[in-house]
Amino acid sequence: MGVLFCLLFTWWFASGIFMMYWDYPEIREADRLERAAPLDGSQLHLSPQAAYRRLGIGQPPEGGDLAMINGRPVYRFRFGFGDQRIVYADDGTRLREFPPDRLLEIASAWEGRPAREARFEGTLTEPDQWTVSGSFSPLRPLRKYSWPNGDEVYVSEVTGEVAQYTTGRSRLGAYLGAIPHWLYFTPLRKNGALWSRIVIWLSGIATAVAFVGIVVGVWMYAPSGRVPYAGPKRLHMILGLFFGILACTWAFSGMLSMDPFPLSDDARIEGTINRALRGAPVRMDVFAVKLPAAALEEAGNLRVKKLELTSFDGEAVYLATEAPGRSRIIPMRRGPAVEFDRNRILDAVKRAVQPAILAETTSLTEYDAYYLDRRHERPLPVLRVRLSDAEESRVYIDPRNAQVVGSYSSRSWISRWLYHGLHSINLPWLYTHRPLWDVVVLALLGGGTALSVTSVILACQLLQRTFARPR
């Protein structure tokens, strides 16, 4: 058992180095916008109201947008995750299903290569290594296509969207980093509850083992102030005195990543404020005041990839987006704007958080201790709003789309400091200064790996002596 935990620590530290630079493959909104075709206003012949009538549904949708699919504009009306209804904006035809040839065209457009070069790998109704998380369940079946360069594209037969995309490089990075680090092996990860329990228990036991090692090391060193060993034992004790605390805290913070004792209620606060910022569900008939083609014209020089049919504080608006940070707000009865009225944003937040009040509002142009990103992908500037509630909650709102993009409360300190702070060395004064952060974390991970390797060597020597004894 000891050898297994020595190997586990080595595994975790070494894979952590790769995780600094390679993520588990996933599609971000920026990826979708980058590969999407710009909307063609000349093909928009159907109003949002007329398109929605084709569905024969009475209540308003949760959301909707206009985008291009296979060279044609479509309205996508959403009724929950994975549940969307599609109507062509040029002739009003409902897109009820996606035949294989159309899904191949979607995959080919994403890859930017001719469809004839694609190889159909099969229809997936069960998870594979790259679609094993629960978020893919509403999107199955998935059709998988591969290209000679090693790229793989998964397209949902339910939504017609690309659900997953991997390259040879991203898969290699995941096999060296995220998969071993998270124990993200398909047979285990398919059972989410079992996987969670195993990771929590292994991390907890590893924390205890590391703590005992620290106690023993200090106890052996303290009386004389010297290391009483030679060879691998001496090296292991020296490394343990320097990096033992790191092994203990990293194992413990890794356990916290699984949220073994949830304390934060930030998601509820975010949901409450987001609903207030949107207001009542928007009806499609109000978009008759300004049709989508006119909204595209007002978007100016933007190559609009997605035109959202949304609302702000109960008022219908279009949100035209080309890429993250490149968008326009197009109200029904006013001209376009780059961001929503900040006073109206704050008024909506005030109503949502009553009886709490807004203790402080600030416009952030740089990341702070609770809203930061070493890759600088999270939006700036944002509105930081601190509330007067018992948890001293704070929310971060992007004025370009009037959505909460981050939050923190006193209940979140375990996640913020004991998980992110200890596990990612997510310290404000270090995290935003690269390559200093890289140098520090690589040094710590290298030391932890060396400590773990010496423990493996000692464990193997012990096993060898044990089995070599005469019986």
C-alpha positions as CSV (number, residue, x, y, z in Angstrom):
1,M,0.0,0.0,0.0
2,G,2.9,2.4,0.8
3,V,4.4,1.9,-2.6
4,L,1.1,2.7,-4.2
5,F,0.8,6.1,-2.4
6,C,4.5,6.8,-3.3
7,L,3.6,6.2,-6.9
8,L,0.4,8.2,-6.6
9,F,2.3,11.3,-5.3
10,T,4.9,11.0,-8.1
11,W,2.0,10.7,-10.6
12,W,0.3,13.8,-9.2
13,F,3.3,16.0,-9.1
14,A,4.6,15.0,-12.6
15,S,1.3,15.4,-14.2
16,G,0.8,18.8,-12.5
17,I,3.7,20.1,-14.6
18,F,1.9,19.3,-17.8
19,M,-1.3,20.7,-16.5
20,M,0.3,24.1,-16.2
21,Y,0.3,24.4,-20.0
22,W,-2.2,21.8,-21.3
23,D,-5.8,21.7,-20.4
24,Y,-8.3,18.9,-20.9
25,P,-9.8,19.4,-24.4
26,E,-13.0,21.5,-24.3
27,I,-14.7,24.0,-26.6
28,R,-14.9,27.6,-25.4
29,E,-17.3,30.2,-26.6
30,A,-14.3,32.0,-28.2
31,D,-13.6,28.8,-30.2
32,R,-17.2,28.7,-31.5
33,L,-17.1,32.4,-32.5
34,E,-13.7,32.0,-34.2
35,R,-15.0,29.2,-36.5
36,A,-18.5,30.5,-37.1
37,A,-19.5,32.2,-40.3
38,P,-20.7,35.8,-40.2
39,L,-24.4,36.4,-40.5
40,D,-25.7,37.3,-43.9
41,G,-28.5,40.0,-43.4
42,S,-29.7,39.5,-47.0
43,Q,-31.0,36.0,-46.1
44,L,-33.0,37.1,-43.1
45,H,-36.5,37.0,-44.4
46,L,-38.4,35.9,-41.2
47,S,-39.0,37.9,-38.1
48,P,-38.3,36.4,-34.7
49,Q,-42.0,36.3,-33.9
50,A,-42.9,34.6,-37.2
51,A,-40.1,32.1,-36.6
52,Y,-41.2,31.3,-33.1
53,R,-44.8,30.8,-34.2
54,R,-43.6,27.9,-36.4
55,L,-42.8,26.0,-33.1
56,G,-46.4,26.2,-31.9
57,I,-45.3,26.9,-28.3
58,G,-47.1,29.4,-26.1
59,Q,-44.6,30.4,-23.4
60,P,-41.5,32.5,-24.2
61,P,-38.2,30.6,-24.6
62,E,-35.3,30.9,-22.1
63,G,-33.2,32.4,-24.8
64,G,-32.7,32.7,-28.5
65,D,-30.2,33.7,-31.1
66,L,-29.4,33.9,-34.8
67,A,-26.4,32.1,-36.3
68,M,-25.4,30.4,-39.6
69,I,-25.6,26.7,-40.2
70,N,-24.3,25.3,-43.5
71,G,-24.5,28.7,-45.1
72,R,-28.1,29.4,-44.0
73,P,-29.2,31.6,-41.1
74,V,-31.2,29.9,-38.3
75,Y,-33.1,30.9,-35.2
76,R,-32.1,28.8,-32.2
77,F,-34.7,28.9,-29.4
78,R,-33.5,27.4,-26.1
79,F,-35.7,25.8,-23.4
80,G,-32.9,24.4,-21.2
81,F,-29.5,22.8,-21.6
82,G,-29.5,20.6,-24.6
83,D,-33.1,21.4,-25.5
84,Q,-33.3,23.8,-28.5
85,R,-35.6,24.2,-31.4
86,I,-34.3,25.5,-34.8
87,V,-36.1,27.4,-37.5
88,Y,-34.5,28.6,-40.7
89,A,-34.5,32.4,-40.9
90,D,-34.7,32.4,-44.7
91,D,-37.8,30.3,-45.4
92,G,-39.3,29.4,-42.0
93,T,-38.7,25.7,-42.3
94,R,-38.2,23.8,-39.0
95,L,-35.0,21.9,-38.7
96,R,-36.3,18.9,-36.8
97,E,-33.3,16.5,-37.3
98,F,-29.8,16.6,-38.7
99,P,-29.2,14.0,-41.4
100,P,-25.7,12.5,-41.5
101,D,-24.6,14.5,-44.6
102,R,-25.5,17.7,-42.8
103,L,-23.6,16.8,-39.7
104,L,-20.6,15.9,-41.8
105,E,-20.8,19.4,-43.4
106,I,-20.9,21.0,-39.9
107,A,-17.8,19.0,-38.8
108,S,-16.0,19.8,-42.1
109,A,-16.8,23.6,-41.7
110,W,-15.4,23.5,-38.1
111,E,-12.2,21.7,-39.3
112,G,-11.9,23.9,-42.3
113,R,-11.1,20.9,-44.6
114,P,-13.1,19.2,-47.3
115,A,-15.7,16.7,-46.2
116,R,-14.2,14.1,-48.5
117,E,-11.1,14.0,-46.3
118,A,-13.1,13.1,-43.2
119,R,-13.4,9.6,-41.8
120,F,-16.5,8.6,-40.0
121,E,-15.6,7.0,-36.7
122,G,-19.1,6.0,-35.6
123,T,-22.1,7.2,-33.6
124,L,-21.4,7.4,-29.9
125,T,-24.3,6.7,-27.5
126,E,-21.9,6.0,-24.6
127,P,-19.0,8.2,-23.3
128,D,-15.5,7.8,-24.6
129,Q,-12.3,9.4,-23.2
130,W,-13.1,12.9,-24.5
131,T,-16.9,13.0,-23.9
132,V,-17.0,11.3,-20.5
133,S,-18.3,14.2,-18.3
134,G,-22.0,14.5,-17.6
135,S,-22.3,17.7,-19.6
136,F,-22.3,15.6,-22.8
137,S,-25.3,13.5,-21.8
138,P,-28.0,15.8,-23.3
139,L,-26.0,16.0,-26.5
140,R,-25.8,12.4,-27.4
141,P,-25.8,10.6,-29.8
142,L,-22.6,12.2,-31.1
143,R,-21.1,11.5,-34.5
144,K,-17.4,11.4,-34.5
145,Y,-15.2,12.3,-37.5
146,S,-11.4,12.3,-37.8
147,W,-9.0,13.8,-40.3
148,P,-5.6,12.7,-41.6
149,N,-3.8,15.3,-39.4
150,G,-5.2,13.6,-36.3
151,D,-8.0,16.1,-35.5
152,E,-11.3,14.7,-34.2
153,V,-14.6,16.4,-34.2
154,Y,-17.8,15.3,-32.4
155,V,-21.1,16.7,-33.6
156,S,-24.3,16.4,-31.6
157,E,-27.3,14.8,-33.4
158,V,-29.5,16.6,-31.0
159,T,-28.4,20.2,-31.5
160,G,-26.3,20.0,-34.6
161,E,-23.4,21.8,-32.8
162,V,-19.8,20.6,-32.5
163,A,-19.8,19.2,-28.9
164,Q,-16.1,18.3,-28.7
165,Y,-12.9,18.8,-30.6
166,T,-9.5,17.3,-30.1
167,T,-6.1,17.4,-31.8
168,G,-3.2,15.0,-31.5
169,R,-1.4,17.6,-29.4
170,S,-4.4,18.3,-27.1
171,R,-4.9,14.6,-26.5
172,L,-1.2,14.0,-25.7
173,G,-1.3,16.9,-23.3
174,A,-4.4,15.4,-21.6
175,Y,-2.8,12.0,-21.3
176,L,0.3,13.5,-19.7
177,G,-1.6,16.0,-17.5
178,A,-5.3,16.1,-16.8
179,I,-6.2,12.4,-17.2
180,P,-3.7,11.0,-14.8
181,H,-3.9,14.0,-12.5
182,W,-7.7,13.8,-12.1
183,L,-7.9,10.0,-12.4
184,Y,-10.0,10.8,-15.4
185,F,-10.1,7.3,-16.9
186,T,-13.2,6.5,-18.9
187,P,-14.3,3.3,-17.0
188,L,-14.0,5.1,-13.7
189,R,-15.2,8.6,-14.7
190,K,-18.4,7.2,-16.3
191,N,-19.6,6.5,-12.7
192,G,-19.4,10.1,-11.4
193,A,-20.3,9.2,-7.8
194,L,-17.8,6.4,-7.5
195,W,-15.1,8.5,-9.2
196,S,-15.7,11.4,-6.8
197,R,-15.6,9.2,-3.7
198,I,-12.3,7.5,-4.9
199,V,-10.6,10.9,-5.6
200,I,-11.7,12.3,-2.2
201,W,-10.6,9.3,-0.2
202,L,-7.3,8.9,-2.0
203,S,-6.6,12.6,-1.5
204,G,-7.6,12.5,2.1
205,I,-5.4,9.4,2.9
206,A,-2.5,11.0,0.9
207,T,-2.8,14.1,3.1
208,A,-2.6,12.0,6.2
209,V,0.3,10.0,4.9
210,A,2.2,13.2,4.0
211,F,1.5,14.7,7.4
212,V,2.8,11.6,9.2
213,G,5.9,11.8,7.1
214,I,6.5,15.4,8.1
215,V,6.0,14.6,11.8
216,V,8.5,11.7,11.6
217,G,11.0,13.7,9.6
218,V,11.0,16.6,12.1
219,W,11.1,14.2,15.1
220,M,14.2,12.5,13.6
221,Y,15.9,15.8,12.8
222,A,15.0,17.9,15.8
223,P,17.1,16.3,18.6
224,S,20.5,16.7,16.9
225,G,19.8,19.2,14.1
226,R,21.3,16.9,11.5
227,V,20.1,14.2,9.1
228,P,20.9,10.8,10.6
229,Y,21.0,8.9,7.3
230,A,23.1,8.4,4.2
231,G,22.3,7.6,0.5
232,P,18.6,7.7,-0.7
233,K,17.3,8.0,2.9
234,R,19.3,11.1,3.5
235,L,18.2,12.7,0.2
236,H,14.6,11.8,0.9
237,M,14.7,13.3,4.4
238,I,16.2,16.5,3.2
239,L,13.6,16.8,0.4
240,G,10.9,16.0,2.9
241,L,12.0,18.7,5.3
242,F,11.8,21.2,2.4
243,F,8.9,19.9,0.3
244,G,6.9,17.8,2.8
245,I,4.5,20.6,3.7
246,L,3.9,21.1,-0.1
247,A,3.0,17.4,-0.5
248,C,0.6,17.6,2.3
249,T,-1.1,20.9,1.3
250,W,-1.3,19.9,-2.4
251,A,-3.0,16.6,-1.6
252,F,-5.4,18.4,0.8
253,S,-6.2,21.1,-1.7
254,G,-6.7,18.5,-4.4
255,M,-9.3,16.9,-2.2
256,L,-11.1,20.3,-1.8
257,S,-11.4,20.5,-5.6
258,M,-14.0,17.8,-5.3
259,D,-16.1,19.9,-2.9
260,P,-16.3,17.2,-0.2
261,F,-18.2,19.6,2.2
262,P,-19.9,22.3,0.1
263,L,-20.1,25.6,1.9
264,S,-20.4,28.3,-0.8
265,D,-23.8,29.6,-1.9
266,D,-22.3,31.9,-4.7
267,A,-24.2,30.1,-7.5
268,R,-27.5,31.2,-5.9
269,I,-26.4,34.8,-5.7
270,E,-25.2,34.8,-9.3
271,G,-28.5,33.3,-10.5
272,T,-30.6,35.8,-8.6
273,I,-28.6,38.8,-10.0
274,N,-28.5,37.4,-13.6
275,R,-32.3,36.9,-13.6
276,A,-32.7,40.5,-12.3
277,L,-30.4,41.9,-15.0
278,R,-32.4,40.1,-17.7
279,G,-35.8,40.9,-16.3
280,A,-39.0,39.0,-17.4
281,P,-38.7,36.5,-20.2
282,V,-38.6,38.4,-23.5
283,R,-41.4,37.9,-26.0
284,M,-40.5,37.5,-29.6
285,D,-43.1,40.0,-30.8
286,V,-41.3,43.0,-29.4
287,F,-38.5,42.5,-31.8
288,A,-40.8,43.6,-34.6
289,V,-39.8,47.2,-33.7
290,K,-36.4,46.5,-35.2
291,L,-35.9,43.4,-37.3
292,P,-32.6,41.5,-37.2
293,A,-31.4,42.7,-40.6
294,A,-31.7,46.3,-39.4
295,A,-29.8,45.3,-36.2
296,L,-27.0,43.9,-38.3
297,E,-26.7,47.2,-40.1
298,E,-26.4,49.1,-36.8
299,A,-23.6,46.8,-35.7
300,G,-21.3,48.8,-37.9
301,N,-18.0,47.2,-38.8
302,L,-18.6,44.1,-36.7
303,R,-18.6,40.8,-38.6
304,V,-21.5,39.5,-36.4
305,K,-21.2,35.7,-35.8
306,K,-24.1,35.5,-33.3
307,L,-27.1,37.8,-32.8
308,E,-28.7,37.1,-29.4
309,L,-32.4,37.9,-28.8
310,T,-32.2,38.9,-25.2
311,S,-33.3,41.5,-22.7
312,F,-31.9,43.9,-20.2
313,D,-33.9,45.0,-17.2
314,G,-37.0,43.8,-19.0
315,E,-36.2,45.7,-22.2
316,A,-35.7,43.7,-25.4
317,V,-32.3,44.1,-27.0
318,Y,-30.1,42.4,-29.6
319,L,-26.5,41.5,-28.5
320,A,-24.3,41.3,-31.7
321,T,-21.1,39.4,-31.1
322,E,-18.1,38.9,-33.3
323,A,-15.6,37.6,-30.7
324,P,-15.1,38.0,-26.9
325,G,-14.7,41.7,-26.2
326,R,-16.1,42.6,-29.7
327,S,-19.8,43.2,-29.4
328,R,-22.6,45.7,-29.7
329,I,-25.8,46.2,-27.8
330,I,-28.7,47.2,-30.1
331,P,-31.9,48.3,-28.3
332,M,-35.2,48.5,-30.1
333,R,-35.7,52.3,-29.9
334,R,-32.2,53.6,-29.5
335,G,-28.9,53.5,-31.2
336,P,-26.2,50.9,-30.6
337,A,-23.9,51.0,-27.6
338,V,-20.7,49.2,-26.5
339,E,-22.0,48.5,-23.0
340,F,-25.1,48.6,-20.9
341,D,-26.0,51.6,-18.7
342,R,-24.0,51.0,-15.5
343,N,-26.6,52.9,-13.3
344,R,-29.3,50.6,-14.6
345,I,-27.2,47.6,-13.9
346,L,-26.7,48.7,-10.3
347,D,-30.4,49.5,-9.9
348,A,-31.2,46.0,-11.0
349,V,-28.7,44.5,-8.5
350,K,-30.1,46.7,-5.7
351,R,-33.6,45.3,-6.3
352,A,-32.3,41.7,-6.5
353,V,-30.3,41.6,-3.3
354,Q,-32.8,43.3,-0.9
355,P,-32.8,43.6,2.1
356,A,-29.0,43.8,1.6
357,I,-27.6,47.1,0.1
358,L,-24.7,47.9,-2.1
359,A,-21.8,48.7,0.2
360,E,-19.3,49.5,-2.6
361,T,-19.2,49.7,-6.4
362,T,-16.0,49.9,-8.3
363,S,-15.0,49.7,-12.0
364,L,-12.1,47.2,-12.3
365,T,-9.6,47.5,-15.1
366,E,-7.2,45.0,-13.5
367,Y,-7.8,41.7,-11.8
368,D,-8.1,41.6,-8.0
369,A,-7.6,38.9,-5.4
370,Y,-10.9,37.2,-6.1
371,Y,-11.3,37.8,-9.8
372,L,-8.2,36.9,-11.8
373,D,-6.9,34.8,-14.6
374,R,-3.3,34.0,-15.5
375,R,-4.3,33.6,-19.2
376,H,-6.1,37.0,-19.2
377,E,-9.2,35.4,-20.8
378,R,-11.8,36.7,-18.2
379,P,-13.3,40.0,-19.3
380,L,-12.1,43.4,-18.2
381,P,-13.3,46.0,-17.4
382,V,-15.9,44.7,-15.0
383,L,-18.2,46.2,-12.3
384,R,-17.3,45.0,-8.8
385,V,-20.2,45.2,-6.4
386,R,-19.8,44.5,-2.7
387,L,-22.9,43.8,-0.7
388,S,-23.7,44.5,2.9
389,D,-24.9,40.9,3.6
390,A,-23.5,38.7,6.4
391,E,-21.3,36.9,3.9
392,E,-19.8,40.1,2.5
393,S,-20.6,38.9,-1.0
394,R,-19.1,40.5,-4.0
395,V,-20.1,40.0,-7.6
396,Y,-18.3,40.9,-10.8
397,I,-20.5,42.0,-13.8
398,D,-19.4,42.4,-17.4
399,P,-21.1,45.7,-18.6
400,R,-20.8,44.5,-22.2
401,N,-23.4,41.8,-21.7
402,A,-24.8,42.5,-18.3
403,Q,-23.9,39.1,-16.9
404,V,-22.2,38.0,-13.7
405,V,-18.8,36.7,-14.6
406,G,-17.5,36.0,-11.1
407,S,-18.5,36.1,-7.4
408,Y,-17.0,35.6,-4.0
409,S,-18.3,35.5,-0.4
410,S,-16.9,34.7,3.0
411,R,-18.3,31.1,2.5
412,S,-16.0,30.8,-0.5
413,W,-12.7,31.3,1.3
414,I,-12.0,27.5,1.5
415,S,-12.4,27.2,-2.3
416,R,-10.5,30.5,-2.9
417,W,-7.5,30.1,-0.6
418,L,-7.3,26.5,0.5
419,Y,-8.0,25.1,-3.0
420,H,-7.0,27.6,-5.6
421,G,-4.5,29.4,-3.4
422,L,-2.7,26.2,-2.3
423,H,-3.2,24.0,-5.4
424,S,-2.7,26.5,-8.2
425,I,-0.5,28.9,-6.2
426,N,-3.2,31.4,-7.2
427,L,-1.8,34.3,-5.2
428,P,-2.6,37.8,-6.6
429,W,0.9,39.2,-6.4
430,L,2.3,36.2,-8.2
431,Y,-0.4,34.8,-10.4
432,T,-0.5,37.8,-12.7
433,H,3.3,38.1,-13.1
434,R,4.6,35.6,-15.6
435,P,7.1,34.0,-16.0
436,L,7.7,34.5,-12.3
437,W,4.7,32.3,-11.4
438,D,5.9,29.6,-13.8
439,V,9.4,29.6,-12.3
440,V,8.0,29.3,-8.7
441,V,5.4,26.6,-9.5
442,L,7.9,24.5,-11.6
443,A,10.4,24.6,-8.8
444,L,7.8,23.5,-6.3
445,L,6.5,20.7,-8.6
446,G,10.0,19.6,-9.4
447,G,10.8,19.4,-5.7
448,G,7.6,17.5,-5.0
449,T,8.4,15.1,-7.8
450,A,11.9,14.5,-6.6
451,L,10.6,13.8,-3.0
452,S,8.1,11.4,-4.4
453,V,10.7,9.6,-6.6
454,T,12.9,9.0,-3.5
455,S,10.0,7.6,-1.6
456,V,9.3,5.2,-4.4
457,I,13.0,4.1,-4.4
458,L,12.9,3.6,-0.6
459,A,9.6,1.7,-0.8
460,C,11.0,-0.6,-3.5
461,Q,14.1,-1.3,-1.5
462,L,12.0,-2.2,1.5
463,L,9.9,-4.6,-0.5
464,Q,13.0,-6.1,-2.0
465,R,14.5,-6.7,1.5
466,T,11.1,-8.1,2.7
467,F,10.8,-10.7,0.0
468,A,14.5,-11.6,0.2
469,R,14.2,-12.7,3.8
470,P,14.4,-16.5,4.3
471,R,11.0,-17.9,5.2
